[in-house]
């Protein structure tokens, strides 16, 4: 009887050992799958003089991230006008927008940016970053459906509590540079729950240049505590991708002012910094 108990106990211990080793192998395998996407850090501080900032690049063919300022690349901030990429897609998916030629009438409100003071198509609204157009898109999509799409796309912190027509402008919705790049990757590869036709429409309207076999697509964004401080933006974005030599390079640059606000930290500045880095990397 005692011998039987010893044998049973020994068998039990062997089973536990085998199970533990097996689980260890599964976990190791999972880590190996994740590690196929490499991450390398790079010092790009000379391009960010006078700013706090981060730059994230993903090389599709190499499956590799290159990151400047790892900590800031994980920090979520308001997407501002970069959200118009996804807002356009949501409008199309919700059938508020038919295509890039869907026109909304200007209501006569005078804006400082003259290009806003006229009727707009989706294409012109993206090109001129027309805030009132996208407020109208969001209003017609309505809150519940907007939240559903934000959840499905897993966009940033998914918080639209700041108000249906302003949650993406220095408000509740926040996203990090790394998340911006990953969102663009899913968008580009048709991995978002959206029709290929609608994604293609948005791809077309965010194209900025297409020359000499190099295609640049993207969107700027600018914001701050209340939008602008002393006439200058306090932070900015430029996000997008470059298609070149059968490869795609996804990028996101986010900048913010340091102790002083002598420099404008808006989307225009973020774009200038990005293009210098892409040139340095021989991508654009």
TORKERO-635577 format. One line per 3 residues: number of its first residue (from 1); their letters; for each residue y, x, z negated of N, C-alpha, C. Coordinates in Angstrom, 2 decimals, m for minus. Each point is the difference from the previous one (the first is absolute). Example, Ala and Ser with C-alpha at 12.3 -4.5 7.8 and 13.67 -1.06 7.14 Angstrom:
<nodes>
1	as	m5.69 13.19 m7.80 1.19 m0.89 0.00 1.20 0.90 0.00; 1.05 m0.35 0.72 1.19 0.82 m0.06 1.09 m0.77 m0.73
</nodes>
This chain:
<nodes>
1	xxx	m1.20 0.83 0.00 1.20 m0.83 0.00 1.26 0.87 0.00; 0.01 1.05 m0.88 1.15 0.89 m0.09 0.19 0.76 1.30; m1.16 0.41 0.61 0.05 0.72 1.26 0.64 m0.84 1.09
4	xxx	m0.34 m1.28 0.02 0.55 m0.94 0.98 1.51 m0.12 m0.14; 0.45 m0.05 m1.26 1.43 m0.11 m0.27 0.73 1.23 0.51; m0.61 1.20 m0.24 0.62 1.24 0.46 0.13 0.04 1.51
7	xxx	m1.05 m0.41 0.69 0.01 m0.02 1.46 1.06 m0.95 0.52; 0.10 m1.16 m0.62 0.99 m1.00 0.42 1.41 0.52 m0.21; 0.21 0.65 m1.14 1.31 0.55 m0.29 0.36 1.09 1.01
10	xxx	m0.99 0.85 0.31 0.23 1.06 0.98 0.35 m0.58 1.38; m0.70 m1.06 0.39 0.28 m0.67 1.28 1.40 m0.58 0.02; 0.38 m0.58 m1.12 1.33 m0.61 m0.11 1.10 1.06 0.17
13	xxx	m0.21 1.15 m0.68 0.99 1.07 0.10 0.10 0.56 1.41; m1.15 0.10 0.68 m0.01 0.47 1.39 0.78 m0.95 0.89; m0.20 m1.30 m0.21 0.71 m1.01 0.79 1.51 0.11 m0.18
16	xxx	0.42 0.20 m1.26 1.43 0.14 m0.28 0.57 1.22 0.71; m0.76 1.12 m0.06 0.44 1.23 0.64 0.17 m0.18 1.50; m1.01 m0.63 0.63 0.04 m0.23 1.44 1.18 m0.88 0.37
19	xxx	0.21 m1.07 m0.80 1.11 m0.92 0.27 1.34 0.70 m0.12; 0.11 0.86 m1.05 1.26 0.72 m0.22 0.29 0.95 1.15; m1.01 0.74 0.42 0.17 0.93 1.13 0.37 m0.76 1.26
22	xxx	m0.66 m1.14 0.20 0.27 m0.83 1.18 1.42 m0.47 0.02; 0.49 m0.50 m1.17 1.38 m0.48 m0.08 0.98 1.13 0.25; m0.36 1.18 m0.56 0.88 1.16 0.21 0.13 0.33 1.46
25	xxx	m1.10 m0.12 0.75 0.05 0.28 1.43 0.83 m1.00 0.75; m0.07 m1.29 m0.42 0.80 m1.04 0.65 1.48 0.27 m0.20; 0.37 0.36 m1.25 1.41 0.26 m0.28 0.48 1.21 0.79
28	xxx	m0.85 1.03 0.07 0.38 1.19 0.75 0.19 m0.34 1.47; m0.88 m0.83 0.53 0.11 m0.42 1.39 1.28 m0.75 0.25; 0.39 m0.90 m0.95 1.23 m0.78 0.15 1.20 0.93 0.05
31	xxx	m0.01 1.04 m0.86 1.12 0.94 0.00 0.06 0.76 1.32; m1.16 0.34 0.53 m0.04 0.74 1.26 0.59 m0.83 1.14; m0.23 m1.31 m0.01 0.54 m0.88 1.04 1.52 m0.01 m0.10
34	xxx	0.50 m0.12 m1.24 1.45 m0.03 m0.19 0.64 1.32 0.41; m0.69 1.12 m0.30 0.59 1.30 0.24 0.07 0.37 1.48; m0.52 m0.85 0.87 0.11 0.29 1.43 1.46 m0.04 0.46
37	xxx	0.84 m0.73 m0.75 1.43 m0.01 0.29 0.65 1.07 m0.87; 0.36 1.10 0.62 0.54 1.14 m0.74 1.47 m0.23 m0.32; 0.46 0.66 m1.06 1.41 m0.05 m0.39 0.49 1.42 m0.20
40	xxx	1.07 0.36 0.68 0.62 1.30 m0.21 1.47 m0.20 m0.34; 0.49 0.83 m0.92 1.40 m0.09 m0.41 0.82 1.02 0.78; 1.25 m0.32 0.23 0.88 0.87 0.79 1.39 0.00 m0.62
43	xxx	0.64 1.14 0.02 1.36 0.11 m0.53 1.00 m0.26 1.14; 0.64 m1.15 m0.07 1.01 m0.36 1.00 1.37 m0.17 m0.65; 0.18 0.62 m1.15 1.22 m0.21 m0.78 1.27 0.34 0.77
46	xxx	m0.08 0.95 0.94 1.21 0.39 0.75 0.53 m1.15 0.85; m0.86 m0.96 0.34 0.44 m1.15 0.79 0.60 m1.11 m0.87; m0.20 0.10 m1.31 0.44 m1.05 m0.92 1.16 0.46 m0.88
49	xxx	0.75 0.99 0.44 1.13 0.50 m0.78 0.97 m1.12 m0.34; 0.28 m0.17 m1.28 0.92 m1.06 m0.44 m0.67 m1.33 m0.25; m1.30 m0.08 0.26 m0.73 m1.26 m0.20 m1.24 0.22 m0.86
52	xxx	m0.42 m1.06 m0.65 m1.37 m0.08 m0.51 m0.79 m0.63 1.13; m1.20 0.47 0.23 m0.70 m0.61 1.13 m1.46 0.37 0.08; m0.68 m0.70 0.89 m1.41 0.25 0.27 m0.27 m0.23 1.48
55	xxx	m0.96 0.75 0.51 m0.45 m0.16 1.38 m1.52 m0.03 0.00; m0.56 m1.01 0.67 m1.45 m0.12 0.12 m0.35 m0.07 1.48; m0.95 0.82 0.42 m0.47 0.01 1.38 m1.51 m0.15 0.00
58	xxx	m0.53 m0.83 0.91 m1.45 m0.07 0.16 m0.34 0.30 1.45; m0.82 1.04 0.19 m0.48 0.41 1.32 m1.33 m0.72 0.22; m0.01 m0.95 0.95 m1.19 m0.82 0.20 m1.22 0.81 0.43
61	xxx	0.16 0.89 0.97 m1.14 0.77 0.49 m0.59 0.92 m1.06; 0.88 0.60 m0.80 m0.47 0.89 m1.07 m0.39 m0.75 m1.26; 0.39 m1.29 m0.07 m0.21 m0.80 m1.20 0.58 0.72 m1.22
64	xxx	1.26 0.40 0.14 0.62 0.82 m1.04 1.42 m0.47 m0.31; 0.30 m0.10 m1.31 1.35 m0.26 m0.48 0.70 1.32 m0.26; 1.27 0.06 0.37 0.87 1.10 m0.40 1.13 m0.62 m0.79
67	xxx	0.21 0.45 m1.25 0.94 m0.68 m0.89 0.99 0.98 m0.61; 1.26 m0.39 0.05 1.04 0.70 m0.75 0.40 m0.89 m1.18; m0.05 0.55 m1.19 0.34 m0.69 m1.25 m1.04 m1.09 m0.31
70	xxx	m1.13 0.46 m0.47 m1.14 m0.88 m0.29 0.37 m1.14 m0.95; 0.75 0.32 m1.05 0.34 m1.02 m1.00 0.83 m1.11 0.62; 1.00 0.37 0.77 0.86 m1.02 0.61 m0.71 m0.77 1.11
73	xxx	m1.01 0.63 0.61 m0.74 m0.68 1.07 m0.80 m1.19 m0.55; m0.22 m0.02 m1.31 m0.76 m1.08 m0.64 0.92 m1.03 m0.66; 1.30 0.29 m0.03 0.94 m0.89 m0.69 0.40 m1.17 0.88
76	xxx	m0.15 m1.21 m0.51 0.34 m1.21 0.76 1.49 m0.32 m0.14; 0.65 m0.23 1.13 1.40 m0.43 0.04 0.12 m1.11 1.05; 1.14 m0.64 0.05 0.21 m1.08 0.96 m0.14 0.50 1.44
79	xxx	m0.72 m0.74 0.84 m0.16 0.41 1.40 1.25 m0.22 0.84; 0.90 m0.89 m0.47 1.18 m0.39 0.78 m0.42 m0.34 1.43; 0.73 0.47 0.98 m0.24 m0.47 1.37 m1.29 0.50 0.63
82	xxx	m0.69 0.95 m0.62 m1.31 0.39 0.54 m0.98 m1.17 m0.08; 0.27 m0.94 m0.90 m0.87 m1.18 m0.13 0.07 m0.89 1.24; 1.03 0.19 0.81 0.14 m0.83 1.20 m1.17 0.18 0.98
85	xxx	m0.70 1.12 m0.11 m1.21 0.18 0.83 m1.02 m1.07 m0.37; m0.28 m0.10 m1.29 m0.99 m0.97 m0.47 0.56 m1.42 0.02; 1.30 m0.15 m0.26 0.63 m1.33 0.06 m0.11 m0.58 1.41
88	xxx	0.14 0.87 1.01 m0.15 m0.44 1.39 m1.43 m0.49 0.25; m0.97 0.78 m0.48 m1.40 m0.36 0.20 m0.33 m1.31 m0.71; 0.51 m0.17 m1.22 m0.23 m1.24 m0.74 0.62 m1.19 0.73
91	xxx	1.21 0.18 0.52 0.65 m1.07 0.76 m0.80 m0.42 1.21; m0.59 0.97 0.68 m0.83 m0.28 1.18 m1.30 m0.69 m0.41; m0.63 0.50 m1.04 m1.26 m0.57 m0.47 0.18 m1.43 m0.51
94	xxx	1.15 m0.25 m0.64 0.29 m1.33 m0.53 0.54 m0.95 1.07; 0.15 0.53 1.23 0.49 m0.77 1.14 1.46 m0.45 m0.15; 0.72 0.69 m0.87 1.45 m0.19 m0.08 0.64 0.69 1.21
97	xxx	m0.61 1.10 0.42 0.43 0.74 1.17 m1.09 m0.10 1.08; 0.43 m0.16 1.24 m0.96 m0.08 1.09 m0.29 1.37 0.60; 1.08 0.75 0.22 m0.12 1.33 0.58 1.29 0.76 m0.25
100	xxx	0.16 1.16 0.66 1.19 0.82 m0.23 1.28 m0.64 0.50; m0.11 m1.07 0.78 1.18 m0.68 0.54 0.41 m1.23 m0.79; m0.69 m0.28 m1.11 0.36 m1.16 m0.83 1.43 0.16 m0.50
103	xxx	0.84 m0.97 0.32 1.44 0.09 m0.29 0.42 m0.90 m1.15; 0.78 0.55 m0.92 0.66 m0.78 m1.05 1.49 0.04 0.27; 0.64 m1.14 m0.15 1.43 m0.11 0.27 0.83 0.56 m1.15
106	xxx	1.03 0.73 0.34 0.95 0.50 m0.99 0.82 m1.17 m0.53; 0.18 m0.07 m1.32 0.69 m1.14 m0.60 1.52 0.18 m0.10; 0.52 1.11 0.55 1.44 0.21 0.00 0.51 0.83 m1.16
109	xxx	m0.85 0.32 m0.97 0.41 0.86 m1.11 0.36 1.38 0.53; 1.18 0.51 m0.40 0.44 1.30 0.47 m0.58 1.12 m0.87; m0.69 0.93 0.64 m0.58 1.15 m0.70 0.72 1.27 0.41
112	xxx	m0.01 0.99 m0.91 0.66 1.28 0.29 m0.64 0.69 1.19; m1.33 m0.16 0.14 m0.69 0.60 1.14 0.12 m0.95 1.18; 0.78 0.40 0.98 0.36 m0.89 1.12 m1.24 m0.49 0.76
115	xxx	m1.02 0.82 0.10 m1.20 m0.37 0.75 m0.72 m1.21 m0.60; 0.30 m0.32 m1.27 m0.63 m1.16 m0.66 0.68 m1.31 0.38; 1.21 0.09 0.54 0.82 m1.19 0.23 m0.28 m0.66 1.35
118	xxx	m1.25 m0.31 0.22 m0.41 m0.69 1.24 m1.44 m0.48 m0.17; m0.44 m0.83 0.94 m1.40 m0.44 m0.02 m0.92 1.22 0.09; m1.18 m0.12 m0.63 m0.91 1.13 m0.03 m1.42 m0.40 0.41
121	xxx	m0.64 0.89 0.74 m1.45 m0.12 0.23 m0.69 0.87 m1.06; m1.31 m0.14 m0.10 m0.73 0.86 m0.94 0.22 1.47 0.36; m0.05 0.30 1.29 0.17 1.38 0.44 1.38 0.55 m0.36
124	xxx	1.06 m0.77 0.24 1.34 0.49 m0.32 0.22 0.05 m1.51; m0.65 m0.91 m0.74 0.15 m0.04 m1.45 m0.64 1.23 m0.65; m1.10 0.47 0.58 m0.62 1.23 m0.49 0.86 1.20 0.37
127	xxx	0.44 0.03 1.24 0.80 1.12 0.50 1.29 0.17 m0.79; 0.67 m1.12 m0.31 1.28 0.04 m0.72 m0.15 m0.25 m1.49; m1.25 m0.12 m0.46 m0.31 m0.24 m1.42 0.82 m1.16 m0.57
130	xxx	m0.11 m1.13 0.68 0.82 m1.17 m0.34 m0.59 m0.76 m1.20; 0.64 0.14 m1.14 m0.54 m0.57 m1.24 m0.10 m1.52 0.08; 1.03 m0.67 0.55 m0.02 m1.47 m0.02 m1.16 m0.56 0.82
133	xxx	m0.41 0.69 1.03 m1.11 m0.46 0.84 m1.29 m0.04 m0.83; m0.23 1.06 m0.76 m1.25 0.08 m0.76 0.03 m0.86 m1.26; 1.19 m0.29 m0.49 0.10 m1.00 m1.07 m0.44 m1.36 0.52
136	xxx	0.38 m0.29 1.24 m0.39 m1.27 0.62 m1.51 m0.04 0.24; m0.57 1.12 0.43 m1.46 0.08 0.18 m0.70 m0.32 m1.31; 0.43 0.66 m1.08 m0.63 m0.21 m1.31 0.16 m1.44 m0.47
139	xxx	1.18 m0.56 0.22 0.25 m1.40 m0.41 m0.95 m0.96 0.71; m0.25 0.24 1.29 m0.87 m0.90 0.75 m1.48 0.24 m0.32; m0.36 1.23 m0.37 m1.39 0.27 m0.41 m0.29 m0.73 m1.31
142	xxx	0.98 m0.04 m0.89 m0.06 m0.64 m1.31 m0.76 0.87 m1.00; 0.31 m0.25 m1.28 m0.41 0.91 m1.08 m1.51 0.14 m0.16; m0.72 m1.11 m0.04 m1.45 0.07 m0.25 m0.71 0.78 1.10
145	xxx	0.36 m0.32 1.24 m0.64 0.67 1.13 0.39 1.48 0.05; 1.26 0.29 m0.32 0.45 1.39 m0.03 m0.80 0.79 m1.03; m0.18 m0.57 m1.19 m0.77 0.67 m1.03 m1.44 0.20 0.43
148	xxx	m0.56 m0.98 0.69 m1.38 0.11 0.49 m0.14 1.19 0.96; 0.96 0.13 0.91 m0.06 1.11 0.96 0.19 1.35 m0.70; 0.95 0.07 m0.92 0.23 1.24 m0.74 m1.27 0.41 m0.75
151	xxx	m0.67 m0.98 m0.58 m1.25 0.28 m0.72 m1.09 0.48 0.96; m0.13 m0.69 1.14 m1.04 0.36 0.98 0.21 1.40 0.55; 1.26 0.35 0.20 0.31 1.32 0.54 0.04 1.07 m1.09
154	xxx	m0.07 m0.44 m1.26 0.03 0.92 m1.15 1.22 0.91 0.07; 1.16 m0.64 0.19 1.24 0.74 0.22 0.64 0.40 m1.33; m0.01 1.29 m0.30 0.67 0.52 m1.19 m0.42 m0.70 m1.27
157	xxx	1.01 m0.39 m0.82 m0.31 m0.69 m1.26 m0.15 m1.51 0.17; 0.18 m0.49 1.23 m0.23 m1.41 0.37 0.89 m0.99 m0.76; 1.14 0.47 m0.51 0.87 m0.84 m0.84 1.18 m0.54 0.82
160	xxx	m0.01 m1.31 0.28 1.11 m0.61 0.76 0.86 m0.91 m0.90; m0.09 0.25 m1.30 0.71 m0.87 m0.96 1.51 0.14 0.08; 0.50 1.02 0.69 1.44 0.22 0.09 0.74 m0.99 0.86
163	xxx	m0.72 m0.92 0.65 0.64 m1.01 0.84 m0.48 0.09 1.43; m0.28 m1.13 0.60 m0.63 m0.04 1.32 0.78 0.73 1.08; 1.33 0.01 m0.09 0.80 0.63 1.06 0.54 1.38 m0.38
166	xxx	m0.48 0.52 m1.12 0.53 1.32 m0.40 m0.98 0.86 m0.79; m1.26 m0.43 m0.16 m0.93 0.74 m0.85 m0.25 1.43 0.48; 0.25 0.28 1.28 m0.25 1.34 0.56 1.24 0.88 0.00
169	xxx	1.17 m0.54 m0.40 1.26 0.76 0.05 0.44 0.37 m1.41; m0.34 1.22 m0.43 0.37 0.47 m1.34 m0.35 m1.03 m1.07; m1.17 m0.57 0.11 m0.39 m1.07 m0.90 m1.42 0.22 m0.53
172	xxx	m0.80 m1.06 m0.05 m1.29 0.05 m0.70 m1.12 0.71 0.77; m0.02 m0.12 1.32 m1.07 0.62 0.79 0.21 1.51 0.06; m1.05 0.75 m0.31 0.10 1.46 0.00 m1.25 0.61 0.63
175	xxx	0.20 1.16 0.61 m1.10 0.71 0.68 0.29 1.50 m0.04; m1.03 0.81 m0.05 0.18 1.46 m0.05 m0.09 0.58 1.42; 0.50 1.23 0.18 m0.15 0.66 1.31 m1.45 0.11 0.45
178	xxx	m0.89 0.34 m0.91 m1.42 0.09 0.34 m0.53 m1.37 0.44; 0.40 m1.06 m0.69 m0.43 m1.36 0.37 0.59 m0.41 1.34; 1.21 0.44 0.29 0.61 m0.30 1.30 m0.86 0.58 1.13
181	xxx	m0.42 1.25 m0.18 m0.83 0.65 1.02 m1.33 m0.72 0.16; m0.61 m0.36 m1.12 m1.30 m0.68 0.07 0.12 m1.40 0.61; 1.13 m0.67 m0.24 0.24 m1.30 0.63 0.16 0.16 1.51
184	xxx	0.72 1.01 0.42 0.18 0.26 1.42 m1.33 0.36 0.68; m0.84 0.72 m0.70 m1.32 0.34 0.55 m0.82 m1.27 0.26; m0.01 m0.89 m0.97 m0.75 m1.26 0.16 0.61 m0.84 1.12
187	xxx	1.33 m0.02 0.05 0.70 m0.75 1.04 m0.35 0.56 1.39; 0.11 1.30 0.16 m0.23 0.63 1.29 m1.44 m0.18 0.48; m0.94 0.10 m0.92 m1.43 m0.08 0.35 m0.55 m1.42 0.00
190	xxx	0.89 m1.00 m0.06 m0.40 m1.42 0.02 m0.93 m0.34 m1.16; 0.25 0.61 m1.15 m0.82 m0.27 m1.17 0.65 m0.97 m0.98; 1.15 m0.53 0.37 0.61 m1.08 m0.77 m0.56 m1.33 0.51
193	xxx	m0.11 m0.99 m0.89 m0.48 m1.32 0.45 1.08 m0.71 0.82; 0.13 0.44 1.24 1.00 m0.57 0.92 m0.54 0.18 1.42; 0.50 m0.82 0.93 m0.50 0.08 1.37 0.49 1.27 0.69
196	xxx	m0.82 0.51 0.90 0.36 1.19 0.76 1.27 m0.23 0.81; 0.13 m1.20 0.56 1.18 m0.31 0.80 1.28 0.08 m0.81; m0.02 m0.51 m1.22 1.20 0.04 m0.84 0.31 1.41 m0.47
199	xxx	m1.02 0.77 m0.32 0.22 1.40 m0.38 0.60 0.76 1.18; m0.48 m0.27 1.20 0.53 0.67 1.20 1.47 m0.34 0.23; 0.39 m1.25 m0.29 1.41 m0.38 0.13 0.86 0.84 m0.93
202	xxx	m0.46 0.14 m1.24 0.78 0.78 m0.98 0.01 1.48 0.38; m1.12 0.50 0.47 m0.04 1.40 0.45 1.05 0.22 1.09; 0.13 m0.95 0.88 0.95 0.13 1.11 1.45 0.02 m0.50
205	xxx	0.33 m0.88 m0.94 1.41 m0.11 m0.41 0.44 1.12 m0.94; m0.95 0.74 m0.60 0.40 1.11 m0.88 m0.05 1.34 0.74; m0.27 m0.03 1.31 0.01 1.23 0.79 1.44 0.50 0.14
208	xxx	0.23 1.24 m0.38 1.35 0.57 0.04 0.22 0.89 1.21; m1.04 0.70 0.43 0.10 0.85 1.20 m1.39 0.26 0.55; m0.05 0.26 1.29 m1.29 0.27 0.66 0.28 0.91 1.19
211	xxx	0.01 1.30 m0.26 0.35 0.97 1.03 m0.90 1.23 m0.07; m0.31 0.54 1.16 m0.77 1.24 0.10 m1.31 m0.05 m0.76; m0.65 m1.16 0.03 m1.30 m0.14 m0.65 0.05 m0.11 m1.50
214	xxx	1.20 m0.19 m0.55 0.15 m0.14 m1.46 0.67 m1.34 m0.29; m0.67 m0.83 m0.77 0.51 m1.33 m0.32 0.32 m0.07 m1.49; 1.25 m0.33 m0.32 0.44 m0.14 m1.39 0.25 m1.46 m0.31
217	xxx	m0.61 m0.48 m1.08 0.22 m1.38 m0.46 0.36 0.03 m1.48; 0.84 m0.93 m0.42 0.34 m0.01 m1.42 1.14 m0.92 m0.35; 0.35 0.03 m1.29 1.07 m0.85 m0.52 0.66 0.69 m1.19
220	xxx	1.32 m0.07 m0.02 0.76 0.52 m1.13 0.20 m1.11 m1.04; 0.44 0.41 m1.18 0.36 m0.95 m1.05 0.99 0.65 m0.93; 0.97 m0.78 m0.49 1.04 0.53 m0.89 0.24 m0.95 m1.15
223	xxx	0.29 0.56 m1.18 0.27 m0.88 m1.15 0.59 0.76 m1.16; 0.06 m0.70 m1.12 0.55 0.59 m1.21 0.01 m1.00 m1.12; 0.70 0.34 m1.07 0.03 m0.87 m1.18 0.45 m1.40 0.31
226	xxx	1.03 m0.13 0.81 0.44 m1.32 0.39 0.13 m0.07 1.49; m0.46 1.03 0.64 0.01 0.23 1.44 0.71 1.32 0.28; 1.31 0.05 m0.25 0.75 1.20 0.33 0.89 0.38 m1.19
229	xxx	0.09 1.31 m0.31 0.86 0.48 m1.07 1.09 0.87 0.61; 1.25 m0.34 m0.29 1.15 0.75 0.55 m0.11 0.17 1.52; m0.48 m1.04 0.66 m0.09 0.02 1.45 m1.18 0.78 0.53
232	xxx	m0.87 0.50 m0.89 m1.15 0.79 0.44 m1.30 m0.60 m0.54; m1.05 0.08 0.80 m1.31 m0.45 m0.46 m0.57 1.01 m0.99; m0.73 m0.51 m0.98 m0.56 0.88 m1.03 m1.44 0.39 0.26
235	xxx	m0.67 m0.66 0.92 m1.31 0.46 0.44 m0.30 m0.53 1.39; m0.94 0.67 0.66 m0.30 m0.40 1.37 m1.41 0.37 0.41; m0.42 m0.63 1.11 m1.34 0.19 0.55 0.06 0.29 1.50
238	xxx	m1.01 0.70 0.47 m0.37 m0.03 1.41 m1.52 0.09 0.03; m0.63 m1.02 0.57 m1.46 m0.05 0.06 m0.42 m0.28 1.43; m1.18 0.49 0.38 m0.47 m0.27 1.35 m1.13 0.92 0.40
241	xxx	m0.10 0.26 1.29 m1.07 0.87 0.49 0.38 0.58 1.37; m0.63 1.14 0.29 0.17 0.68 1.29 m1.36 0.03 0.69; m0.02 m0.43 1.25 m1.21 0.08 0.83 0.19 1.16 0.98
244	xxx	m0.91 0.97 m0.08 0.13 1.21 0.82 m1.36 0.66 0.19; m0.31 0.38 1.23 m1.24 0.73 0.29 m1.24 m0.68 m0.58; m0.11 m1.30 0.24 m1.16 m0.76 m0.48 m0.17 0.06 m1.51
247	xxx	1.10 0.12 m0.69 m0.02 0.00 m1.46 1.14 m0.89 m0.50; m0.09 m0.41 m1.26 1.07 m0.78 m0.62 0.36 0.65 m1.34; 1.29 0.19 m0.21 0.51 0.57 m1.24 0.84 m1.08 m0.70
250	xxx	m0.46 m0.48 m1.13 0.70 m1.03 m0.76 0.88 0.70 m1.04; 1.20 m0.52 m0.21 0.91 0.65 m0.94 0.81 m1.02 m0.80; 0.46 0.46 m1.16 0.93 m0.78 m0.82 0.88 0.98 m0.75
253	xxx	1.31 m0.16 0.15 0.96 0.80 m0.73 0.84 m0.92 m0.87; 0.13 0.36 m1.27 0.85 m0.77 m0.91 0.95 0.98 m0.68; 1.28 m0.33 m0.02 0.98 0.86 m0.66 0.85 m0.81 m0.97
256	xxx	0.54 0.71 m0.99 0.91 m0.62 m0.96 1.06 1.01 m0.40; 1.13 m0.48 m0.48 1.06 0.91 m0.43 m0.40 0.68 m1.29; 0.58 1.17 m0.23 m0.24 0.70 m1.26 1.06 m0.43 m1.02
259	xxx	0.61 0.95 m0.68 0.97 m0.34 m1.05 1.30 m0.54 0.57; 0.36 0.43 1.19 1.23 m0.46 0.62 m0.35 m0.90 1.18; 0.99 m0.70 0.49 m0.22 m0.86 1.16 0.93 0.40 1.14
262	xxx	0.19 1.33 0.12 0.84 0.51 1.07 m0.67 m0.19 1.35; m1.33 0.03 0.02 m0.74 m0.16 1.25 m0.50 m1.43 0.14; m0.03 m0.46 1.23 m0.58 m1.31 0.29 m1.51 0.17 0.09
265	xxx	m0.74 m0.79 m0.78 m1.46 0.13 m0.03 m0.67 m1.17 0.71; 0.65 m0.53 1.01 m0.56 m1.15 0.72 m1.04 0.38 1.03; m0.43 m1.02 0.76 m1.04 0.19 1.00 0.37 0.99 1.08
268	xxx	1.28 0.05 0.37 0.44 0.93 1.04 m0.27 1.44 m0.43; 0.32 0.31 m1.27 m0.24 1.34 m0.53 m1.49 0.29 m0.10; m0.78 m1.00 m0.43 m1.46 0.16 m0.10 m0.60 0.28 1.37
271	xxx	0.52 m0.66 1.02 m0.50 0.21 1.36 0.33 1.41 0.48; 1.22 0.48 m0.26 0.40 1.34 0.42 m0.90 1.06 m0.64; m0.29 m0.17 m1.29 m0.87 0.93 m0.71 m1.40 m0.02 0.61
274	xxx	m0.50 m1.21 0.26 m1.34 m0.15 0.56 m0.14 0.70 1.34; 0.96 m0.21 0.87 m0.08 0.58 1.35 0.05 1.53 m0.04; 0.75 0.54 m0.97 0.03 1.45 m0.17 m1.37 0.52 m0.44
277	xxx	m0.63 m0.73 m0.92 m1.33 0.40 m0.49 m1.03 m0.11 1.11; 0.04 m1.09 0.76 m0.95 m0.19 1.10 0.18 1.07 1.06; 1.23 0.43 0.21 0.26 1.09 0.95 m0.57 1.31 m0.54
280	xxx	0.22 0.25 m1.28 m0.52 1.20 m0.66 m1.53 0.03 0.08; m0.64 m1.17 m0.12 m1.45 m0.10 0.06 m0.51 m0.04 1.43; 0.93 0.04 0.98 m0.33 m0.02 1.43 m0.74 m1.29 0.38
283	xx	0.44 m1.08 m0.63 m0.58 m1.33 0.29 0.93 m0.80 0.91; 1.31 0.18 m0.16 0.97 m0.78 0.80 1.11 0.91 0.49
</nodes>
